[in-house]
Amino acid sequence: MAFLQERDTVVTVQLEIAETDSARQRGMMQRAGFPTERSAMLFPFGREEPRSFWMANTPVALDLFFVDADSQIVSISKYARPYSDEQIRSEGAAKYVVETPAGFADRHGLLEGDRVRWRRTD
């Protein structure tokens, strides 16, 4: 997977895909973290619509990227607080959500409007 920025910068990450309903519900819950700082989890959904996530039972802080059907980041929630019951809502319709370690967006200068692309390598 790669985050493609408007400024021709590419940030590549190893991607885990939460493809089933069970995997999407579980997400990063009860996991100590990602394998590396360049790891991420992709949540694909069937429809593009406003999305809402929460951090209950998630022990690590995350950045959440809400991505529309055209692969554009519509909103970013940075440094989502571990174990929080607060709803994290997209600021527009999203077909995908990408979770990364907290601080990823700031470290790589990722912004709303940037593009996300991925491909399977298995």
Secondary structure, 3 states (H helix, E strand, C coil): CEEECCCCCEEECEEEECCCHHHHHHCCCCCCCCCCCCEEEEEEEEEEEEEEECCCCCCCCEEEEEECCCCEEEEEEEEECCCCCCCEEEEEEEEEEEEEECCHHHHHCCCCCCEEECCCCC
